Amino acid sequence: MLKEKVAVITGSSRGIGKEIAHLFLQNHAKVVICGSTKENASKTLEDFVSMGFSEADMMAVGMDMRDMDSIQNCIQEIIQMFGRIDVLVNNAGITSSASLLDTSDSDFQNMFDINVFGTVKVTREVVKYMKEIGGSIINTSSMVGINGGRNQASYAASKSAINGLTLSLAKELGGYNIRVNAVAPGVVETDMMRNSVSDQMKEMLIRMTPLARTAKPTDLAGAYLYLASDLSSFTTGAIIKVDGGLVL
């Protein structure tokens, strides 16, 4: 489905991003694994090599989502190695679970620096190259970006911004044959979720979910594969909920 396509996936050294990278490799993409450090990304690349994937089809980079120089240098390295970028998955992000009164201005700023401004910076750099050939940009949103979340004001606000960015860029970049969509996960079993959602809150969310369970990263990756592939060639501006029916 993705043969010869070059896919850059931020936040892909673990969790959802790692599973997206795995599925893309299974579908014959050339995958750039982006971690917060090159060491983390390289460990993931080694994991994939041990599974039998060719190292020639992968690249590991360390990208600081808050540093424009780091982002520009990484994108230039990717272009030098693969010559093009067909798919960008903006998956890197942080979360938070704190009341408004316990969330400082700097907490809000850090959330937006990574989740929103980092996404904008990476996208801007990639579009410089992608506009010549077209492509697919996929942003990771969240159910709380649509429905809000108790004690998640900063995180929900950042993901609402991602939704607005997705819709606006779909309109702006369509003329370059660049499709822009988002995936909005529900409760997913990742380290980030386990560190931010209490067992009590998790059980409550499961009771509210029609499919009556949390998701695994493998439950999410298929939506990204669809949006990255030519199967979604006439899909843009979509925010696809993959939340077990939690937000209806």
C-alpha positions as CSV (number, residue, x, y, z in Angstrom):
1,M,0.0,0.0,0.0
2,L,2.9,2.4,0.7
3,K,5.6,1.0,-1.6
4,E,8.4,3.4,-2.2
5,K,6.6,6.2,-0.1
6,V,8.9,8.0,2.4
7,A,7.1,8.5,5.7
8,V,8.3,10.8,8.5
9,I,6.7,9.9,11.8
10,T,7.4,12.1,14.8
11,G,7.2,10.6,18.2
12,S,7.8,7.1,16.8
13,S,10.3,5.7,19.2
14,R,7.5,4.2,21.3
15,G,3.7,3.9,21.8
16,I,1.3,4.7,19.0
17,G,4.1,6.2,16.8
18,K,6.2,3.0,17.0
19,E,3.2,0.9,16.0
20,I,2.5,3.3,13.1
21,A,6.1,2.9,11.9
22,H,5.8,-0.9,12.2
23,L,2.7,-1.1,10.1
24,F,4.1,1.3,7.5
25,L,7.2,-0.9,7.2
26,Q,5.0,-3.9,6.8
27,N,3.4,-2.1,3.9
28,H,6.8,-1.4,2.3
29,A,7.2,2.3,3.1
30,K,10.6,3.8,3.8
31,V,10.2,5.1,7.4
32,V,12.0,7.9,9.3
33,I,11.8,7.2,13.0
34,C,11.8,10.5,15.0
35,G,12.5,10.4,18.7
36,S,13.2,13.1,21.2
37,T,16.8,11.9,21.0
38,K,18.6,10.0,18.3
39,E,19.5,7.3,20.8
40,N,15.8,6.5,21.4
41,A,15.1,6.5,17.7
42,S,18.1,4.3,17.0
43,K,16.9,1.7,19.6
44,T,13.6,1.5,17.8
45,L,15.3,1.1,14.5
46,E,17.3,-1.8,16.0
47,D,14.1,-3.4,17.2
48,F,12.7,-3.3,13.7
49,V,15.9,-4.7,12.2
50,S,15.6,-7.6,14.7
51,M,12.1,-8.2,13.2
52,G,13.6,-8.6,9.8
53,F,13.1,-5.2,8.3
54,S,15.9,-3.7,6.1
55,E,18.0,-1.0,7.7
56,A,18.2,0.6,4.3
57,D,14.5,1.3,4.5
58,M,14.8,3.2,7.7
59,M,16.4,6.3,9.2
60,A,16.6,7.3,12.9
61,V,16.7,11.0,13.9
62,G,16.5,12.9,17.1
63,M,14.2,15.9,16.8
64,D,13.6,18.6,19.4
65,M,10.1,19.8,18.7
66,R,10.9,23.1,20.4
67,D,14.0,23.9,18.4
68,M,13.7,25.2,14.9
69,D,17.3,24.4,14.1
70,S,16.9,20.8,15.2
71,I,13.8,20.4,13.0
72,Q,15.4,22.0,9.9
73,N,18.5,19.9,10.2
74,C,16.5,16.7,10.6
75,I,14.4,17.5,7.5
76,Q,17.5,18.3,5.5
77,E,19.1,15.0,6.5
78,I,16.0,13.1,5.5
79,I,15.9,14.8,2.1
80,Q,19.6,14.1,1.6
81,M,19.0,10.4,2.3
82,F,15.7,9.7,0.6
83,G,15.2,12.7,-1.7
84,R,11.5,13.2,-0.9
85,I,8.9,13.1,1.8
86,D,5.5,11.6,0.8
87,V,3.9,11.2,4.3
88,L,4.2,13.2,7.5
89,V,2.7,11.9,10.7
90,N,2.7,14.6,13.4
91,N,2.5,12.3,16.4
92,A,5.0,13.7,18.9
93,G,3.3,15.2,21.9
94,I,2.9,15.4,25.7
95,T,-0.1,15.3,27.9
96,S,-1.0,16.6,31.4
97,S,-3.6,15.9,34.1
98,A,-3.9,18.8,36.4
99,S,-6.6,21.3,37.5
100,L,-6.6,24.8,36.0
101,L,-5.4,26.2,39.3
102,D,-2.5,23.8,39.4
103,T,-1.5,24.6,35.7
104,S,0.9,27.5,35.4
105,D,1.5,29.7,32.4
106,S,4.7,27.9,31.8
107,D,2.9,24.6,31.8
108,F,0.5,25.8,29.2
109,Q,3.4,27.3,27.2
110,N,5.3,24.0,27.2
111,M,2.2,22.1,26.1
112,F,1.7,24.4,23.1
113,D,5.4,24.6,22.3
114,I,5.5,20.8,21.7
115,N,2.0,19.8,20.7
116,V,1.1,22.8,18.5
117,F,4.1,24.9,17.6
118,G,6.2,21.8,17.1
119,T,3.7,20.4,14.7
120,V,3.5,23.8,12.9
121,K,7.3,24.0,12.6
122,V,7.7,20.4,11.3
123,T,4.8,20.8,8.9
124,R,6.1,24.1,7.5
125,E,9.5,22.5,6.8
126,V,8.1,19.4,5.2
127,V,5.6,21.3,3.0
128,K,8.5,23.2,1.4
129,Y,9.4,19.8,-0.3
130,M,6.1,18.1,-0.3
131,K,4.4,20.8,-2.4
132,E,6.4,19.7,-5.4
133,I,5.1,16.1,-5.4
134,G,1.9,16.1,-3.2
135,G,1.5,13.9,-0.2
136,S,-0.4,13.2,3.0
137,I,-0.1,14.9,6.4
138,I,-1.6,13.2,9.4
139,N,-1.9,14.9,12.7
140,T,-2.6,13.1,16.0
141,S,-5.4,14.8,17.8
142,S,-7.4,13.4,20.7
143,M,-11.0,12.8,21.9
144,V,-10.4,15.6,24.4
145,G,-9.7,18.0,21.5
146,I,-13.3,17.4,20.5
147,N,-15.1,16.8,23.8
148,G,-12.8,18.4,26.5
149,G,-11.5,16.6,29.5
150,R,-11.7,17.2,33.2
151,N,-8.3,18.4,34.6
152,Q,-6.9,18.4,31.0
153,A,-7.4,22.1,30.0
154,S,-4.0,22.6,28.6
155,Y,-3.9,19.3,26.7
156,A,-7.4,19.6,25.4
157,A,-6.7,23.2,24.2
158,S,-3.6,22.0,22.4
159,K,-5.5,19.2,20.6
160,S,-8.4,21.6,19.7
161,A,-5.7,23.8,18.1
162,I,-4.5,20.7,16.1
163,N,-8.0,20.2,14.9
164,G,-8.3,23.8,13.7
165,L,-4.8,23.5,12.1
166,T,-5.9,20.3,10.3
167,L,-9.0,21.8,8.8
168,S,-7.3,25.1,7.8
169,L,-4.3,23.4,6.2
170,A,-6.6,21.0,4.3
171,K,-8.1,24.0,2.6
172,E,-4.7,25.8,2.1
173,L,-2.6,22.9,0.8
174,G,-5.2,21.1,-1.3
175,G,-4.0,22.9,-4.4
176,Y,-0.6,21.2,-4.0
177,N,-2.3,17.8,-3.9
178,I,-1.4,17.6,-0.2
179,R,-4.1,16.0,1.9
180,V,-4.3,17.0,5.6
181,N,-6.2,14.8,8.1
182,A,-6.2,13.9,11.8
183,V,-6.8,10.9,13.9
184,A,-8.4,11.4,17.3
185,P,-7.7,8.5,19.7
186,G,-9.6,7.7,22.8
187,V,-8.0,5.9,25.8
188,V,-4.9,4.0,24.5
189,E,-2.7,1.8,26.5
190,T,0.6,3.6,26.3
191,D,3.2,4.8,28.9
192,M,1.9,8.4,28.4
193,M,-1.6,7.3,29.2
194,R,-0.6,5.2,32.2
195,N,1.3,8.2,33.6
196,S,-1.5,10.6,33.2
197,V,-4.8,8.7,33.8
198,S,-5.6,7.2,37.2
199,D,-7.0,3.7,37.4
200,Q,-10.3,5.2,38.6
201,M,-10.6,7.5,35.7
202,K,-9.6,4.7,33.3
203,E,-12.4,2.4,34.6
204,M,-14.9,5.3,34.3
205,L,-13.9,5.9,30.7
206,I,-14.1,2.2,29.9
207,R,-17.7,2.2,31.2
208,M,-18.5,5.2,29.0
209,T,-17.0,3.4,25.9
210,P,-19.5,1.4,23.8
211,L,-16.8,-1.1,23.0
212,A,-16.1,-1.4,26.7
213,R,-12.3,-1.5,26.6
214,T,-9.3,0.7,26.1
215,A,-7.4,0.6,22.8
216,K,-4.0,-0.8,22.0
217,P,-1.6,1.1,19.7
218,T,-2.4,-1.6,17.0
219,D,-6.0,-0.5,17.1
220,L,-4.9,3.0,16.0
221,A,-2.3,2.3,13.4
222,G,-4.8,1.2,10.6
223,A,-6.4,4.6,10.5
224,Y,-3.0,6.2,9.8
225,L,-2.3,3.6,7.1
226,Y,-5.5,4.4,5.4
227,L,-4.8,8.2,5.5
228,A,-1.2,7.7,4.3
229,S,-2.2,5.5,1.4
230,D,-3.8,6.2,-2.0
231,L,-7.0,4.5,-0.6
232,S,-7.7,7.9,0.9
233,S,-6.8,9.9,-2.2
234,F,-10.0,12.0,-2.0
235,T,-10.0,12.4,1.8
236,T,-8.9,15.7,3.3
237,G,-9.9,17.8,6.3
238,A,-11.2,14.7,8.1
239,I,-10.8,14.1,11.9
240,I,-11.2,10.4,12.3
241,K,-12.3,9.3,15.8
242,V,-10.7,6.0,16.8
243,D,-12.1,5.9,20.4
244,G,-14.4,2.9,20.6
245,G,-17.4,5.2,20.4
246,L,-16.5,7.2,23.5
247,V,-17.4,10.5,21.8
248,L,-20.7,10.1,20.0
